[in-house]
Amino acid sequence: MNSNIGFIGGGNMSTAIGKGIVKSDPSTASKIWVSGPHLKNLIHWSDMGANVTTKNYEVFNNCDIVFLGVKPNILSEAINGCVNGIEKLSNRHVLFVSMLAGISLDNLHEVLKLLAPYAKINVIRIMPNTPMTVGAGVCIYTPDANVSDDQCCLLEKLLNTSGMCEKVQEPMIDTLGTLTGCGPAFMYMVIEALADGAVKQGVPRAVAQRYAAQVLIGSGKMVLESGKHPGLLKDEVCSPGGTTICGVNALENGKLRATMISAIEAAVMRNRELAKH
């Protein structure tokens, strides 16, 4: 890969993406630049072989692709930090890839226009999730109208190293991003609860947790690879008068499905509230 890759903000999601890129091609480590307010918090990047700095403008000056991994409320401050030591280079094209939840492409361009005198700026919004750390994540993205197919392909190549990466329309990204971003937390609760049920029946905690986690992995893979509706797959496990249908009845009595639907709705509503501030 010829492009230098930058991260303004070197936190958990940036790290997950960076690790996936380096794992796929270790030679890319020296082409990665990462900025953050404290170098001590970027040691793990240095250990990977990346360049670290406290100056955002060094990331902008050196990189063709810049991931924005800061909190939405300090976006303007972060971009101002790019301007303060910027190098005026002609014919530059910089692709910004934003991980900021709820911040639209239009809003991003409004903030990034400070950099327009120094480079042609294109923007892609992404919504990654934490399982990207283990190469089994989901990342959806939506590009602005000027992003080329080649740039989309490059992004997919970078992020497919950490899981599934697919393009969606911007009106869908906040809801789908909430599903994929918050969903792991909800699934961890399901794993914990399934393990608790087995522990109650006398199974050691570590054993119950390991099997519960594998059940979710296998179930998800069945949905993806079979192409069958989850309801049909559920029916195929439920024999008449058997153990599974009795468990399903208990879940229905506990309103599992309604609760999951409400969880997604509550998270989406909160995401929209945060986007207004």
C-alpha positions in Angstrom: 0.0 0.0 0.0 1.4 3.4 -1.0 -0.8 5.6 1.1 0.2 6.9 4.5 -2.6 6.4 7.1 -3.3 8.7 10.0 -5.4 8.6 13.1 -6.3 11.7 15.0 -7.2 10.1 18.3 -5.6 6.8 19.1 -8.3 5.2 21.3 -9.9 1.8 21.3 -11.6 1.9 17.9 -8.6 3.5 16.2 -6.4 0.8 17.8 -8.7 -2.0 16.6 -8.5 -0.7 13.0 -4.8 -0.1 13.2 -4.1 -3.6 14.5 -6.1 -5.1 11.7 -4.2 -3.1 9.1 -0.8 -4.1 10.5 -1.8 -7.7 11.0 -2.7 -7.9 7.4 0.5 -6.3 6.2 3.2 -5.6 8.9 5.1 -3.4 6.5 2.4 -0.8 6.8 3.2 0.0 10.4 5.9 2.6 9.5 3.3 4.4 7.2 0.9 5.0 10.1 0.8 8.3 12.0 -1.2 8.7 15.3 -1.8 11.8 17.3 -3.1 12.2 20.8 -2.8 14.7 23.7 -0.5 12.4 25.7 2.3 10.3 24.2 2.1 7.9 27.2 -1.3 6.8 25.9 0.1 6.0 22.5 2.9 3.6 23.6 1.0 0.6 22.1 1.1 2.4 18.8 4.9 2.9 19.1 5.2 -0.8 19.9 3.4 -1.6 16.7 6.0 0.5 14.8 3.7 3.5 14.1 4.7 7.1 14.3 3.2 9.0 17.3 2.9 12.7 18.0 0.9 15.2 20.0 0.5 17.4 17.0 -2.5 16.8 14.8 -1.0 18.8 11.9 1.8 16.2 11.7 -0.8 13.6 10.9 -2.5 15.8 8.3 0.9 16.8 6.7 2.1 13.2 6.3 -1.1 11.2 5.5 -3.4 10.6 2.5 -6.1 8.9 4.7 -6.9 10.3 8.1 -9.2 8.5 10.5 -11.0 10.8 13.0 -11.3 9.0 16.3 -12.0 11.9 18.7 -15.1 12.7 20.7 -17.7 14.6 18.7 -17.6 17.6 21.0 -13.8 18.2 20.4 -13.9 17.8 16.6 -13.5 21.5 15.9 -10.6 21.7 18.3 -8.9 18.7 16.7 -9.2 20.2 13.2 -7.9 23.6 14.4 -4.9 21.6 15.6 -4.3 20.5 12.1 -4.2 24.1 10.8 -1.7 25.4 13.3 1.4 23.8 11.8 0.2 22.9 8.3 2.5 22.6 5.3 1.2 24.2 2.1 1.7 21.4 -0.4 0.1 21.7 -3.9 -2.3 19.2 -5.4 -2.9 17.3 -2.2 -5.9 15.0 -1.8 -6.8 13.9 1.8 -9.5 11.4 2.6 -11.0 11.9 6.1 -12.7 8.8 7.6 -14.9 9.8 10.5 -15.9 7.5 13.3 -17.9 10.2 15.1 -21.4 9.0 15.9 -24.2 11.2 14.8 -22.0 13.7 12.9 -23.3 13.9 9.3 -21.3 14.3 6.1 -22.5 17.9 5.8 -21.4 18.7 9.4 -18.0 17.2 8.8 -17.5 19.2 5.7 -18.5 22.4 7.5 -15.7 21.7 10.1 -13.2 20.5 7.6 -13.5 23.5 5.3 -10.7 25.0 7.4 -8.4 22.7 5.6 -9.8 23.3 2.1 -7.0 25.9 1.2 -4.4 23.2 1.8 -5.9 20.1 0.2 -8.9 18.7 -1.6 -10.9 17.1 1.2 -13.2 14.1 0.7 -15.1 12.5 3.6 -16.4 9.0 4.5 -18.4 8.3 7.6 -17.8 4.9 9.2 -19.5 3.1 12.1 -17.1 0.3 13.4 -17.6 -1.9 16.4 -15.3 -3.3 19.1 -15.2 -6.9 17.8 -13.0 -5.5 15.0 -10.3 -5.9 17.6 -10.5 -9.7 17.1 -11.0 -9.6 13.4 -14.8 -10.4 13.6 -16.3 -6.9 13.6 -18.7 -5.0 11.4 -18.0 -1.6 9.9 -20.5 0.2 7.7 -19.6 3.3 5.8 -21.1 6.1 3.7 -19.1 8.3 1.4 -19.7 11.9 0.2 -20.6 12.4 -3.4 -17.0 13.1 -4.5 -15.4 10.0 -3.0 -14.2 7.8 -5.8 -14.9 4.1 -6.3 -11.1 3.5 -5.8 -11.2 5.3 -2.5 -14.1 3.1 -1.4 -12.3 0.0 -2.5 -9.2 1.1 -0.6 -11.2 1.7 2.6 -12.9 -1.7 2.3 -9.5 -3.3 1.8 -8.2 -1.7 4.9 -11.2 -2.5 7.1 -12.0 -6.0 5.8 -8.9 -7.1 7.6 -10.9 -6.6 10.8 -14.3 -8.0 9.8 -17.2 -7.2 7.5 -17.1 -3.8 5.8 -20.0 -2.6 3.6 -21.4 0.6 2.1 -24.8 1.9 3.1 -26.8 5.1 2.4 -26.3 7.9 5.0 -29.9 7.9 6.3 -29.3 4.3 7.4 -25.9 4.7 9.0 -27.0 6.0 12.4 -29.6 3.2 13.0 -27.4 0.4 11.6 -24.4 1.8 13.4 -26.4 1.7 16.6 -27.3 -1.9 15.9 -23.7 -2.9 15.2 -22.0 -0.6 17.7 -24.3 -1.2 20.7 -25.2 -4.8 19.7 -22.1 -6.4 21.1 -22.9 -5.0 24.6 -26.4 -6.5 24.4 -24.9 -9.9 23.2 -22.4 -9.9 26.1 -25.4 -9.7 28.4 -27.1 -12.6 26.6 -23.9 -14.6 26.9 -23.7 -13.8 30.6 -27.3 -14.7 31.2 -27.0 -18.0 29.4 -23.9 -18.8 31.4 -25.8 -17.8 34.6 -28.5 -20.3 33.7 -26.0 -23.1 33.4 -24.2 -22.1 36.6 -27.5 -22.2 38.4 -27.8 -25.8 37.3 -24.3 -26.7 38.6 -21.9 -26.0 35.7 -18.6 -24.2 36.5 -18.6 -20.5 35.5 -15.7 -20.7 33.1 -17.1 -23.7 31.2 -20.6 -22.2 31.0 -19.3 -18.9 29.7 -17.1 -20.5 27.0 -19.9 -22.6 25.7 -22.4 -19.8 25.8 -20.0 -17.6 23.7 -19.6 -20.4 21.2 -23.3 -20.8 20.9 -23.6 -17.2 19.8 -20.8 -17.5 17.3 -22.3 -20.6 15.8 -25.8 -19.2 15.7 -24.7 -16.1 13.9 -22.7 -18.1 11.4 -25.8 -20.3 10.7 -27.8 -17.2 9.9 -25.1 -15.7 7.6 -24.2 -18.9 5.7 -27.6 -20.6 5.5 -29.5 -17.6 4.3 -32.5 -18.8 6.3 -34.7 -16.5 8.4 -33.8 -16.7 12.1 -37.3 -17.7 12.9 -37.1 -20.7 10.7 -33.7 -21.7 12.2 -35.3 -21.4 15.6 -38.2 -23.6 14.5 -35.8 -26.2 13.3 -34.3 -26.6 16.8 -37.8 -26.8 18.5 -39.1 -30.4 18.4 -42.7 -30.9 19.5 -43.0 -31.0 23.3 -39.2 -30.8 23.6 -36.8 -28.8 25.8 -36.1 -26.0 23.4 -39.8 -25.0 22.9 -40.2 -24.9 26.7 -37.2 -22.5 26.9 -38.6 -20.4 24.0 -41.9 -20.1 25.9 -40.0 -18.8 29.0 -38.2 -16.2 26.8 -41.6 -15.1 25.3 -43.0 -14.7 28.8 -40.0 -12.6 29.6 -40.6 -10.4 26.5 -37.1 -11.0 25.2 -37.8 -9.9 21.7 -39.8 -6.8 22.7 -36.9 -5.9 25.1 -34.3 -6.2 22.4 -36.4 -4.0 20.0 -36.7 -1.4 22.8 -33.0 -1.5 23.5 -32.2 -0.7 19.8 -34.8 2.1 19.8 -33.5 3.6 23.0 -29.9 3.6 21.7 -31.0 5.2 18.4 -32.9 7.9 20.2 -30.0 8.7 22.4 -27.7 8.8 19.4 -30.0 11.4 17.8 -30.0 13.5 21.0 -26.2 13.5 21.2 -26.0 14.6 17.5 -27.9 17.7 18.3 -25.3 19.0 20.8 
